[in-house]
Amino acid sequence: MTRRIVVLTGAGVSQESGLDTFRDPDGIWSKYRVEDVATPEAFARDPRKVHDFYNLRRRNLLAGHVKPNTAHAALAELERIWPGEFLLVTQNIDDLHERAGSQNLIHMHGEMRKVRCAACGAVTANDADLSLASVCGACTKLGALRPHVVWFGEMPLEMERIGEALAHCDLFISVGTSGNVYPAAGFVAEANVAGARTVELNLEPSLGRSHFAEGHYGKATSVVPEFVAALLAER
Ligand code: BV8
């Protein structure tokens, strides 16, 4: 009997909403180098370049045409209907899961629509472009704001809560991730140790394919609603 579900999502779940993935042929890492825009060293070396990188992605996310798709909606519906525990962990920094209605949600790599102040530590909502001229809304310090995003070499957020959920889950579903980035790519191994059923829903088999008991391949807007419908019919 499945009672506790943990879902992990990556950039593939937002691809059909118009947001670029990272490692697809025309993805973000084909246009930018991680070392230039997604590490603390990059931000220390050239904050303007890093701000511009996130300002562009934030503006794109806030553009009218970017909306949750049926995969986001199916996951929100599953959470709403499911009688047991449900936790959605996303590697994505967009807010499409929230907009689709997901509630028990962890952004383990942070959120593009929030900023963090290096001076006072406050994390606040922000949709405006950031620059060295930006002022912290909490402590009014100038030029201390950074995107509230986890860069390479930084500890992902809420790892204890995620580890606890994985250690007790009966079903682990991975959606739209290539299984390149740790510690997220290691979650399926933790779910296997817990004896959970492990399912991968992706456009193509990921690097972690061999760790999953099941895989259903295709576009997220097809395979996710189909899997959710089958799961709810099994109850
Ligand atoms: C850390 C935020 C240590 C920024 C990101 C072992 C253990 C621990 C760490 C490491 C390790 N080995 C190496 C490391 C270091 C590193 C790492 O994993 N490097 C890799 C590249 C080798 N990890 C870290 O640095 C992490 N931090 O370990 O800290 C520590 C320890 C103690 C104390 C302090 C520190 C931090 C990693 C987080 C980095 N930040 N993002 C931003 O977004 O700008 S990572 C970045 O990659 C995104 O978050 C993204 O979500 C994530 C994973 O990418 P995916 O989501 O999978 O996207 P991708 O394009 O790769 O794949 C898309 C998939 O979707 C594909 O499979 C595609 O086929 C599919 N798809 C496409 N379209 C569709 C589709 N599927 C369905 N439908 C479609 N339409």
Boltz pocket constraint, residues with backbone or C-beta under 6 A from the ligand:
constraints:
  - pocket:
      binder: B
      contacts: [[A, 9], [A, 10], [A, 11], [A, 12], [A, 13], [A, 15], [A, 16], [A, 21], [A, 22], [A, 23], [A, 24], [A, 27], [A, 38], [A, 91], [A, 92], [A, 93], [A, 109], [A, 149], [A, 150], [A, 151], [A, 152], [A, 153], [A, 154], [A, 155], [A, 156], [A, 175], [A, 176], [A, 177], [A, 178], [A, 179], [A, 180], [A, 181], [A, 182], [A, 183], [A, 201], [A, 202], [A, 203], [A, 204], [A, 205], [A, 206], [A, 218], [A, 219], [A, 220], [A, 221]]
      max_distance: 6.0
